[in-house]
């Protein structure tokens, strides 16, 4: 189920109606909202619109109303044009990165220098070692009394440690520590988590930021000695 609908004619009309929008920003397609009767949501965050920022070809677009449709890998823009709210899918091949809910998502094309790869990863810090998270939902053809029109799956995430252009599994604490290849002391990391009350597997983005910052600090100090 892909709810992004290409409609060149409608997009041209929108462009002609509203000269104030940068061509790069609306160089995508008209977005069709999912059927409200489907149980759940295809979005990463809640159904409400969030203030966000999009970087396109190195240019910053601020104060935008955004949603992140992770089912279809689409950044949705809500823009008022001639007193009407228009929903547009921002062309992801042009998006370098975007901020939503104060969290940074980077195009894999930028991360991995692969022009054929167009997926978004949440980037946790910009250190030498950083965490990248892929979020996923799927449409489930589960038709019953509770969901007669099907439902969207619960949110799943895939966490990786990114260093020197390579990704390594970091979905649990042991795989996270092992991904450093003995660059950090396992006991120090586990003690840090315990002292701060962090559960790695259920850690929020902010908590993961603190954890990966701590690990980078350890490595930096070790390299200085």
C-alpha positions in Angstrom: 0.0 0.0 0.0 1.6 3.2 -1.2 -0.3 6.4 -0.4 1.9 8.7 -2.4 0.2 9.7 -5.6 1.9 11.2 -8.6 -0.2 13.9 -10.1 1.9 16.2 -12.3 -1.1 18.3 -13.4 -2.2 19.0 -9.9 1.4 19.8 -8.8 1.9 22.2 -11.7 -1.4 23.9 -10.7 -0.2 24.3 -7.1 3.1 25.7 -8.3 1.4 28.2 -10.5 -1.0 29.2 -7.8 1.7 29.9 -5.3 4.9 31.5 -6.5 6.2 31.9 -2.9 7.2 28.3 -2.6 10.7 27.3 -3.7 10.6 24.9 -6.7 13.0 22.5 -4.9 10.7 22.1 -1.9 7.6 21.1 -4.0 9.5 19.1 -6.5 7.8 15.9 -5.4 4.2 14.7 -5.7 0.8 15.2 -4.1 0.4 13.1 -1.0 -2.8 11.1 -0.4 -3.6 10.5 3.3 -4.1 6.9 4.2 -7.7 5.6 4.7 -8.7 6.7 8.1 -10.6 3.4 8.6 -7.3 1.5 8.7 -6.3 0.8 12.3 -3.1 2.5 13.5 -0.9 5.0 11.7 1.9 4.9 9.0 3.7 7.7 10.7 6.7 7.6 13.0 5.2 10.1 15.5 1.6 10.9 16.3 -1.0 12.0 13.8 -0.5 15.7 14.5 1.8 17.9 12.4 5.2 18.8 13.7 7.4 21.8 13.1 10.4 20.8 11.2 13.3 21.7 9.0 14.3 20.1 5.6 17.7 20.4 3.9 17.5 20.1 0.1 20.7 20.2 -2.0 22.4 22.0 0.8 19.7 24.6 1.3 17.7 24.9 4.6 13.9 25.2 4.7 12.7 26.1 8.1 9.3 26.4 9.9 7.6 23.7 8.0 4.7 21.5 9.0 5.9 17.9 8.5 5.0 14.3 9.1 7.3 11.3 8.5 5.5 8.4 6.8 7.8 5.5 7.5 5.6 3.0 5.7 6.3 4.7 2.4 9.5 6.4 3.4 8.0 9.8 2.7 8.5 13.3 4.2 5.0 14.9 4.0 4.7 18.7 3.8 1.6 20.6 4.9 1.5 23.9 3.0 -1.2 26.5 2.9 -1.7 27.6 -0.7 -4.5 30.1 -1.6 -6.3 29.4 1.7 -6.2 25.6 1.2 -3.9 23.1 2.9 -2.0 21.1 0.4 -0.2 17.9 1.3 3.0 17.2 -0.7 5.5 14.4 -0.6 9.0 16.1 -0.7 11.2 14.5 -3.3 13.4 12.3 -1.2 16.1 12.0 -3.9 16.7 15.7 -3.2 16.5 15.6 0.6 19.9 15.6 2.4 18.4 15.5 5.8 15.5 16.8 7.9 14.6 17.6 11.5 11.3 16.6 13.1 10.5 16.5 16.8 14.1 17.8 17.3 15.5 14.6 15.9 17.8 14.4 12.9 17.1 12.1 9.9 19.8 11.7 7.2 19.4 10.3 3.7 21.4 7.1 3.2 22.6 8.7 -0.1 24.5 11.2 2.0 25.7 8.8 4.7 27.0 6.1 2.4 27.7 8.1 -0.7 25.4 5.8 -2.7 23.2 7.7 -5.1 20.9 4.7 -5.6 20.2 4.4 -1.9 17.3 6.5 -0.7 16.5 5.6 2.9 16.3 7.7 6.0 18.2 7.0 9.2 17.9 8.8 12.5 21.4 9.9 13.3 22.4 10.0 17.0 25.2 12.5 17.3 27.8 13.4 14.8 30.8 11.8 16.6 33.4 9.5 15.0 31.3 6.6 16.3 27.6 7.3 15.9 24.3 5.4 16.1 21.9 5.1 13.1 18.4 3.9 13.5 16.0 2.7 10.8 12.3 2.7 11.7 9.8 0.5 10.0 6.1 -0.2 9.7 4.2 -2.4 7.3 0.5 -2.7 6.3 -1.0 -5.9 7.7 -3.9 -7.5 5.8 -5.5 -8.5 9.1 -9.2 -8.2 8.5 -11.5 -8.9 11.5 -14.1 -7.1 13.7 -11.4 -4.9 15.3 -9.7 -4.0 12.0 -12.1 -4.6 9.1 -9.9 -2.5 6.8 -6.6 -3.9 7.9 -4.0 -2.3 10.2 -0.6 -0.8 10.4 2.0 -2.8 12.3 3.6 -1.6 15.5 6.9 0.3 15.2 10.1 -1.6 14.7 13.6 -0.2 14.7 17.0 -1.4 13.6 20.0 0.1 15.4 23.5 0.2 14.0 26.9 1.6 15.0 28.3 3.6 12.1 32.1 4.1 11.9 34.4 4.7 8.9 31.6 4.1 6.5 30.5 0.8 7.8 27.4 -0.4 9.8 27.5 -3.0 12.5 24.5 -4.4 14.4 23.8 -2.6 17.7 20.3 -3.8 18.5 21.1 -4.9 22.0 23.7 -4.0 24.6 26.1 -6.9 23.8 26.0 -6.3 20.1 26.5 -2.5 20.7 29.6 -3.1 22.9 31.0 -5.8 20.5 30.6 -3.4 17.6 33.4 -1.3 19.0 35.9 -4.2 18.5 37.5 -3.9 21.9 37.9 -0.1 21.7 35.9 0.3 24.9 35.8 -1.4 28.3 32.6 -3.4 28.6 32.5 -3.0 32.4 32.8 0.8 32.1 29.8 1.0 29.7 27.6 -1.4 31.7 28.5 0.6 34.9 27.6 3.9 33.2 24.3 2.5 32.1 23.5 1.2 35.6 24.5 4.4 37.3 22.2 6.4 35.0 19.3 4.0 35.0 19.5 3.3 31.3 18.1 0.2 29.7 19.8 0.1 26.4 17.2 -2.0 24.6 14.4 0.5 25.6 16.5 3.6 25.5 15.1 6.8 24.1 16.9 8.8 21.4 18.1 11.2 24.0 19.4 8.4 26.2 21.2 6.8 23.3 22.8 10.2 22.6 24.2 10.2 26.1 25.4 6.6 25.8 27.2 7.0 22.5 28.7 10.4 23.6 30.1 8.7 26.7 31.6 5.9 24.6 33.2 8.4 22.2 34.6 10.3 25.2 36.2 7.1 26.5 37.8 6.3 23.1 39.0 9.9 22.8 40.7 9.8 26.2 42.3 6.5 25.5 43.7 7.8 22.2 45.3 10.7 24.0 47.1 8.5 26.4 
